């Protein structure tokens, strides 16, 4: 016998028993919250609901949680949804804010802001298991004309860009 085998008195408990290798849960318990480019924190929730928040050491002391006062229209809605999702971990409130904000400000907003809102709604719908409207939002996203850099910006705004691939293809 080698030293690598588990001794009969030891038990091996997987950290995430309900997850297959290579997958990270984004909702439910246990889970890891999103860590996006430019973010300074993320959290881990264990199966009992205990949360540990990891904060980058060089996070600015004057970090603004309340949103920018200079933004207007859909840009302000996007910022509010970001705060609800990333700092308050409230996906449902972010979903509602984006949904109503897109209806209210979508027609007058720049194309990239519309695309960002639609991408966030698609991602949140997937996380909240509200799949009914995803095809409609996906079709709207696909109809928006974006430059390559704007498409990259939209992809970078979601945790899993693969969720957008069928509606946000590379320019051909």
Short mmCIF file of the C-alpha atoms (twelve columns), coordinates in Angstrom:
data_MODEL
# 
_entry.id   MODEL 
# 
loop_
_atom_site.group_PDB 
_atom_site.id 
_atom_site.type_symbol 
_atom_site.label_atom_id 
_atom_site.label_alt_id 
_atom_site.label_comp_id 
_atom_site.label_asym_id 
_atom_site.label_seq_id 
_atom_site.Cartn_x 
_atom_site.Cartn_y 
_atom_site.Cartn_z 
_atom_site.pdbx_PDB_model_num 
ATOM 1   C CA . UNK A 1   0.000   0.000  0.000   1 
ATOM 2   C CA . UNK A 2   1.127   3.503  -0.710  1 
ATOM 3   C CA . UNK A 3   0.936   6.538  1.526   1 
ATOM 4   C CA . UNK A 4   -1.559  8.176  -0.865  1 
ATOM 5   C CA . UNK A 5   -4.474  5.911  0.004   1 
ATOM 6   C CA . UNK A 6   -7.072  7.092  2.465   1 
ATOM 7   C CA . UNK A 7   -6.809  5.363  5.792   1 
ATOM 8   C CA . UNK A 8   -9.996  3.624  7.030   1 
ATOM 9   C CA . UNK A 9   -10.380 6.105  9.893   1 
ATOM 10  C CA . UNK A 10  -10.326 9.117  7.554   1 
ATOM 11  C CA . UNK A 11  -13.307 10.372 5.632   1 
ATOM 12  C CA . UNK A 12  -13.128 12.433 2.507   1 
ATOM 13  C CA . UNK A 13  -15.821 15.094 2.214   1 
ATOM 14  C CA . UNK A 14  -16.071 16.952 -1.101  1 
ATOM 15  C CA . UNK A 15  -16.303 20.714 -0.707  1 
ATOM 16  C CA . UNK A 16  -19.079 21.094 -3.273  1 
ATOM 17  C CA . UNK A 17  -20.861 17.736 -3.470  1 
ATOM 18  C CA . UNK A 18  -23.559 18.926 -5.885  1 
ATOM 19  C CA . UNK A 19  -21.154 20.289 -8.487  1 
ATOM 20  C CA . UNK A 20  -19.296 18.379 -11.128 1 
ATOM 21  C CA . UNK A 21  -15.594 19.188 -11.555 1 
ATOM 22  C CA . UNK A 22  -14.902 22.490 -13.316 1 
ATOM 23  C CA . UNK A 23  -18.231 24.159 -12.447 1 
ATOM 24  C CA . UNK A 24  -18.810 26.951 -9.964  1 
ATOM 25  C CA . UNK A 25  -22.291 27.633 -8.686  1 
ATOM 26  C CA . UNK A 26  -23.495 31.221 -9.042  1 
ATOM 27  C CA . UNK A 27  -26.758 30.819 -7.105  1 
ATOM 28  C CA . UNK A 28  -28.124 28.718 -4.287  1 
ATOM 29  C CA . UNK A 29  -25.883 27.186 -1.640  1 
ATOM 30  C CA . UNK A 30  -22.935 26.732 -1.770  1 
ATOM 31  C CA . UNK A 31  -21.899 29.404 -4.259  1 
ATOM 32  C CA . UNK A 32  -19.278 31.951 -5.221  1 
ATOM 33  C CA . UNK A 33  -20.470 35.402 -6.235  1 
ATOM 34  C CA . UNK A 34  -19.249 37.067 -9.414  1 
ATOM 35  C CA . UNK A 35  -15.785 38.565 -9.615  1 
ATOM 36  C CA . UNK A 36  -15.608 40.918 -12.572 1 
ATOM 37  C CA . UNK A 37  -12.802 42.987 -14.042 1 
ATOM 38  C CA . UNK A 38  -12.414 46.112 -11.938 1 
ATOM 39  C CA . UNK A 39  -14.212 44.575 -8.957  1 
ATOM 40  C CA . UNK A 40  -12.547 44.660 -5.576  1 
ATOM 41  C CA . UNK A 41  -14.490 41.915 -3.805  1 
ATOM 42  C CA . UNK A 42  -16.352 38.648 -4.087  1 
ATOM 43  C CA . UNK A 43  -17.941 36.312 -1.574  1 
ATOM 44  C CA . UNK A 44  -18.217 32.606 -0.874  1 
ATOM 45  C CA . UNK A 45  -21.392 31.165 0.649   1 
ATOM 46  C CA . UNK A 46  -21.158 27.755 2.318   1 
ATOM 47  C CA . UNK A 47  -23.993 25.175 2.406   1 
ATOM 48  C CA . UNK A 48  -25.218 26.550 5.762   1 
ATOM 49  C CA . UNK A 49  -25.558 30.089 4.403   1 
ATOM 50  C CA . UNK A 50  -22.488 31.591 6.073   1 
ATOM 51  C CA . UNK A 51  -20.847 34.224 3.872   1 
ATOM 52  C CA . UNK A 52  -17.178 35.153 3.669   1 
ATOM 53  C CA . UNK A 53  -16.366 38.349 1.761   1 
ATOM 54  C CA . UNK A 54  -12.945 38.574 0.117   1 
ATOM 55  C CA . UNK A 55  -11.763 42.167 -0.358  1 
ATOM 56  C CA . UNK A 56  -8.723  43.143 -2.405  1 
ATOM 57  C CA . UNK A 57  -6.042  44.649 -0.153  1 
ATOM 58  C CA . UNK A 58  -5.679  47.793 -2.245  1 
ATOM 59  C CA . UNK A 59  -9.431  48.529 -2.451  1 
ATOM 60  C CA . UNK A 60  -9.919  52.309 -2.366  1 
ATOM 61  C CA . UNK A 61  -10.999 53.637 1.021   1 
ATOM 62  C CA . UNK A 62  -13.401 56.094 -0.602  1 
ATOM 63  C CA . UNK A 63  -15.242 53.455 -2.638  1 
ATOM 64  C CA . UNK A 64  -18.631 54.812 -3.725  1 
ATOM 65  C CA . UNK A 65  -21.456 52.328 -3.215  1 
ATOM 66  C CA . UNK A 66  -24.349 54.667 -3.923  1 
ATOM 67  C CA . UNK A 67  -23.923 55.066 -7.653  1 
ATOM 68  C CA . UNK A 68  -22.781 58.041 -9.645  1 
ATOM 69  C CA . UNK A 69  -24.861 61.201 -9.433  1 
ATOM 70  C CA . UNK A 70  -23.621 62.304 -12.879 1 
ATOM 71  C CA . UNK A 71  -25.211 59.411 -14.797 1 
ATOM 72  C CA . UNK A 72  -28.654 59.714 -16.369 1 
ATOM 73  C CA . UNK A 73  -31.116 57.436 -18.121 1 
ATOM 74  C CA . UNK A 74  -30.137 53.854 -18.861 1 
ATOM 75  C CA . UNK A 75  -26.528 54.461 -17.760 1 
ATOM 76  C CA . UNK A 76  -27.796 55.257 -14.263 1 
ATOM 77  C CA . UNK A 77  -30.036 52.161 -14.312 1 
ATOM 78  C CA . UNK A 78  -27.040 50.002 -15.303 1 
ATOM 79  C CA . UNK A 79  -24.982 51.470 -12.456 1 
ATOM 80  C CA . UNK A 80  -27.805 50.885 -9.972  1 
ATOM 81  C CA . UNK A 81  -28.175 47.272 -11.144 1 
ATOM 82  C CA . UNK A 82  -24.418 46.763 -10.751 1 
ATOM 83  C CA . UNK A 83  -24.613 47.941 -7.144  1 
ATOM 84  C CA . UNK A 84  -27.608 45.709 -6.429  1 
ATOM 85  C CA . UNK A 85  -25.846 42.685 -7.900  1 
ATOM 86  C CA . UNK A 86  -22.281 43.116 -6.730  1 
ATOM 87  C CA . UNK A 87  -22.532 44.896 -3.386  1 
ATOM 88  C CA . UNK A 88  -25.969 43.854 -2.154  1 
ATOM 89  C CA . UNK A 89  -26.120 40.406 -3.842  1 
ATOM 90  C CA . UNK A 90  -29.746 41.054 -4.829  1 
ATOM 91  C CA . UNK A 91  -30.185 39.604 -8.313  1 
ATOM 92  C CA . UNK A 92  -33.971 39.923 -8.245  1 
ATOM 93  C CA . UNK A 93  -33.868 43.662 -7.468  1 
ATOM 94  C CA . UNK A 94  -31.244 44.164 -10.187 1 
ATOM 95  C CA . UNK A 95  -33.442 42.233 -12.642 1 
ATOM 96  C CA . UNK A 96  -36.465 44.399 -11.822 1 
ATOM 97  C CA . UNK A 97  -34.456 47.637 -12.059 1 
ATOM 98  C CA . UNK A 98  -32.992 46.679 -15.440 1 
ATOM 99  C CA . UNK A 99  -36.299 45.472 -16.824 1 
ATOM 100 C CA . UNK A 100 -38.179 48.659 -15.948 1 
ATOM 101 C CA . UNK A 101 -35.205 50.893 -16.781 1 
ATOM 102 C CA . UNK A 102 -34.880 49.367 -20.246 1 
ATOM 103 C CA . UNK A 103 -38.592 49.939 -20.892 1 
ATOM 104 C CA . UNK A 104 -38.390 53.520 -19.659 1 
ATOM 105 C CA . UNK A 105 -35.045 54.646 -21.148 1 
ATOM 106 C CA . UNK A 106 -34.198 52.038 -23.800 1 
ATOM 107 C CA . UNK A 107 -35.450 53.970 -26.833 1 
ATOM 108 C CA . UNK A 108 -33.292 57.020 -26.115 1 
ATOM 109 C CA . UNK A 109 -30.181 55.216 -24.848 1 
ATOM 110 C CA . UNK A 110 -27.044 54.604 -26.930 1 
ATOM 111 C CA . UNK A 111 -26.836 51.189 -28.594 1 
ATOM 112 C CA . UNK A 112 -24.040 49.932 -26.344 1 
ATOM 113 C CA . UNK A 113 -26.035 50.767 -23.189 1 
ATOM 114 C CA . UNK A 114 -29.058 48.921 -24.599 1 
ATOM 115 C CA . UNK A 115 -26.824 45.927 -25.347 1 
ATOM 116 C CA . UNK A 116 -25.327 46.017 -21.840 1 
ATOM 117 C CA . UNK A 117 -28.803 46.087 -20.291 1 
ATOM 118 C CA . UNK A 118 -30.031 43.222 -22.477 1 
ATOM 119 C CA . UNK A 119 -26.924 41.146 -21.715 1 
ATOM 120 C CA . UNK A 120 -27.380 41.728 -17.988 1 
ATOM 121 C CA . UNK A 121 -31.061 40.749 -18.230 1 
ATOM 122 C CA . UNK A 122 -30.138 37.544 -20.081 1 
ATOM 123 C CA . UNK A 123 -27.528 36.707 -17.433 1 
ATOM 124 C CA . UNK A 124 -29.857 37.507 -14.537 1 
ATOM 125 C CA . UNK A 125 -32.711 35.543 -16.128 1 
ATOM 126 C CA . UNK A 126 -30.446 32.527 -16.323 1 
ATOM 127 C CA . UNK A 127 -29.375 32.927 -12.689 1 
ATOM 128 C CA . UNK A 128 -32.973 33.435 -11.512 1 
ATOM 129 C CA . UNK A 129 -34.314 30.642 -13.754 1 
ATOM 130 C CA . UNK A 130 -36.682 33.082 -15.512 1 
ATOM 131 C CA . UNK A 131 -36.071 31.801 -19.037 1 
ATOM 132 C CA . UNK A 132 -39.325 32.896 -20.706 1 
ATOM 133 C CA . UNK A 133 -38.143 36.287 -21.983 1 
ATOM 134 C CA . UNK A 134 -34.547 35.353 -22.806 1 
ATOM 135 C CA . UNK A 135 -35.267 34.628 -26.516 1 
ATOM 136 C CA . UNK A 136 -36.934 38.038 -26.923 1 
ATOM 137 C CA . UNK A 137 -34.034 39.859 -25.249 1 
ATOM 138 C CA . UNK A 138 -31.572 37.789 -27.246 1 
ATOM 139 C CA . UNK A 139 -33.274 38.747 -30.521 1 
ATOM 140 C CA . UNK A 140 -33.179 42.418 -29.499 1 
ATOM 141 C CA . UNK A 141 -29.496 42.089 -28.613 1 
ATOM 142 C CA . UNK A 142 -28.760 40.447 -31.945 1 
ATOM 143 C CA . UNK A 143 -30.506 43.293 -33.823 1 
ATOM 144 C CA . UNK A 144 -28.317 45.999 -32.248 1 
ATOM 145 C CA . UNK A 145 -25.401 47.072 -34.434 1 
ATOM 146 C CA . UNK A 146 -22.220 47.153 -32.377 1 
ATOM 147 C CA . UNK A 147 -18.576 47.696 -33.166 1 
ATOM 148 C CA . UNK A 148 -16.043 45.006 -32.248 1 
ATOM 149 C CA . UNK A 149 -14.930 46.949 -29.163 1 
ATOM 150 C CA . UNK A 150 -18.541 47.438 -28.057 1 
ATOM 151 C CA . UNK A 151 -19.223 43.696 -28.460 1 
ATOM 152 C CA . UNK A 152 -16.148 42.987 -26.331 1 
ATOM 153 C CA . UNK A 153 -17.408 45.447 -23.702 1 
ATOM 154 C CA . UNK A 154 -20.786 43.667 -23.595 1 
ATOM 155 C CA . UNK A 155 -19.103 40.246 -23.278 1 
ATOM 156 C CA . UNK A 156 -16.869 41.538 -20.481 1 
ATOM 157 C CA . UNK A 157 -19.914 42.821 -18.578 1 
ATOM 158 C CA . UNK A 158 -21.262 39.313 -17.894 1 
ATOM 159 C CA . UNK A 159 -19.687 36.631 -15.735 1 
ATOM 160 C CA . UNK A 160 -20.075 33.927 -18.404 1 
ATOM 161 C CA . UNK A 161 -19.802 35.306 -21.963 1 
ATOM 162 C CA . UNK A 162 -20.878 31.917 -23.340 1 
ATOM 163 C CA . UNK A 163 -24.435 32.779 -22.262 1 
ATOM 164 C CA . UNK A 164 -24.475 35.463 -24.989 1 
ATOM 165 C CA . UNK A 165 -22.767 33.574 -27.834 1 
ATOM 166 C CA . UNK A 166 -25.927 32.712 -29.763 1 
ATOM 167 C CA . UNK A 167 -27.036 36.363 -29.752 1 
ATOM 168 C CA . UNK A 168 -23.746 38.220 -29.840 1 
ATOM 169 C CA . UNK A 169 -21.643 36.570 -32.552 1 
ATOM 170 C CA . UNK A 170 -18.368 37.976 -33.785 1 
ATOM 171 C CA . UNK A 171 -18.699 40.296 -36.761 1 
ATOM 172 C CA . UNK A 172 -18.228 38.415 -39.980 1 
# 
